[in-house]
Amino acid sequence: MGKVAINIATGSIQKEEIIVGIDLGTTNSLIAIVRGDTHEPIALKEIDGLTLVPSIVHFDEYGNVTVGNPAKELLVTQPERTIYSVKRLMGKSYNDVSHDAGFFAYNIIDDNTDALVKIQVGQKFYSPIELSSYILKELKKRAEHILKTTISKAVITVPAYFNDAQRQATRDAGRLAGLDVLRIINEPTAASLAYGLGAKKGEEKTIAVYDLGGGTFDISILTISNGIFEVLSTHGDTYLGGDDMDNLLVRYWQEDGGEGSSDLGFGSSLDKSLMQQLRVTAEKAKKHLSTNDVFEGEINGKQVHITKQEFNDLVQPLIDRTITACTSALKDAGLTTAQIDAVVMVGGSTRVPLVKESVRKFFGRDVHDELNPDEVVALGAAVQADILAGNNTEMLLLDVTPL
Ligand code: AMP
């Protein structure tokens, strides 16, 4: 017989201990649960009101570890001690990542072999599994603090294209963080689950999941039949996302912005601090233009501005590349847009109106964007966790992946 516990935070009765859903992301990670009382999935929020934990780990010279926003603040000043994007290194050897080694500001050890990569910080060496485990430990700690209960079981999501080594590395990171990883599920599957797509017995659906984050883009085509998810195809670009939009805006203000920058005098050789200000303002402008027609700001005492139309013209080529990937994914799945029953939007960059419009136009249908695109994957992982906990007997789930 199961234990009965009352959760102090949600006031609900739990049959067993809570199983959490975790989105272990390239830029941000977060943790979600299904509420016992309302059966709604929710992202866990700390007192700071934030659900997203930047996937960034900092080591000071004594080996003390900080994770998340405090670590993010040290990115610029202590690049060699501040590890970001570790997900890109999971299950990889140096030979796998040598071509994009320039992307990382920290030291990846080149031992010229097929052994798994290590990252050097000071005199110490860390594996991507260890680094990811620090992020997971932080998420576990947060959840325990918020829910006032011990957390030891989790469902963790991974990209559909992750191979066995990358999935195993994710499991190992969970174990190292003190989590029993009950299931590794695909991110697009989780996003579909969050919207309850394919939730009914006997339901058959073909779904496109469009995921544009800060640094990566994925499009996946899935089918759901009798609770069985199958990824038919997946395409994308591991170096395409919102950061590239910011960079285009920086360059626009820096060089060829015409009227937008004519009196700025920002040459090509900016110092680090000015460059950083330009980047921060570019991201702010981009977000502002998601709900407004004009952005006006100031950098170093100089005025900068950009209209929504100018921004759209700037980022159109990036969006076109994602649409080309959608065409390829459909072709690989042997389907046409007319055969897609639902389109799900994932990732912070899908808030850009032109992105939404372009995806709508391509698939010829409205898209699911009702849930927070930053949270939707974690919410779906929580739904899967709830099913495994035995709280939701409506669905039987499997998660089949392509090779
Ligand atoms: P993710 O990796 O899914 O957390 O997505 C982060 C990306 O979403 C970053 O590039 C953000 O700048 C971008 N983003 C977040 N909010 C908005 C917004 N309101 N409009 C446009 N882009 C946004």
Boltz pocket constraint, residues with backbone or C-beta under 6 A from the ligand:
constraints:
  - pocket:
      binder: B
      contacts: [[A, 27], [A, 28], [A, 212], [A, 213], [A, 214], [A, 215], [A, 241], [A, 242], [A, 243], [A, 283], [A, 286], [A, 287], [A, 288], [A, 290], [A, 346], [A, 347], [A, 348], [A, 349], [A, 350], [A, 351], [A, 352], [A, 373], [A, 374]]
      max_distance: 6.0
